[in-house]
Structure formats: C-alpha cells, structure tokens
Amino acid sequence: MGSISRTEVYGFVHHPYELIKLLCENSNGSVEEFQQSAYIYKNEEAVNHMFRVGTGLDSQILGDFEIISQIKIAFYHSKQEGLVNTFLDRLVNAVIQASKKVKTETKISSGATSVSFASVQYIIRNVADTT
C-alpha cells in the first residue's frame, strides 16, 4: 500500500498552466501526468480551498492541524525568498488566524489525531493478534 501525500502550489499568474509548466520543468514530471492527478483551483475557489485546508476541514482526518504548520513553514520560506506579495501575505495570515479560531472556539479537533496514529489505532482494534 503506497503512501498518499499531496503537494499544493499557490501563486499569482495569468493562467494556472504557467505554474504547472514551471513545476514540470523543474521536476521529472510532465504536464500530462500533472493533469491526470491534480486539482486546479483559481480565484475565489483557490482562496476557499486554502481556508479549508488550513483550518483542518479538508484533511484525511477532520480537524487535523498538521497542515497549518506546513503552510506556516512554506510561507516563512517563501517570504525569505521574496516570493510573497501583499495579497498572499494577508491571505496566509487570515488562514492562520482562522485556524487558531477553529482550534480554540470549536471542538473539531477534540478527536483529531495524525493519520499515522489513527491508522495504528485502527489496526489495534481491527486486526486479529496472530501471535
């Protein structure tokens, strides 16, 4: 069973193809392979997606807040490289604030755990001990 991971790329371009082409030119992938396995969000849809991801609503486990720390790290590195404009700066900070609010004002994360921890718990509960 292979591990499933996702990579998200956010940016400002006239057309998403510009980012896709840049990514494929700097990896071993092709545009065709990218299109077979990717979701592309634009404009308001992309902003909504970032909020869903950053607040733990679009996770393998509802309320998993690992992703917001990944967003913070990527944002920090992007800022260090001068790749963040004013809009993206405000957007990411708004997502971080929303994530904090969701954590403190809701019970969404009360049962949340990491995917790996949940997997181990599932195995313990559902797989017979053969020893």
Disulfide bonds with the S-S distance in Angstrom:
none
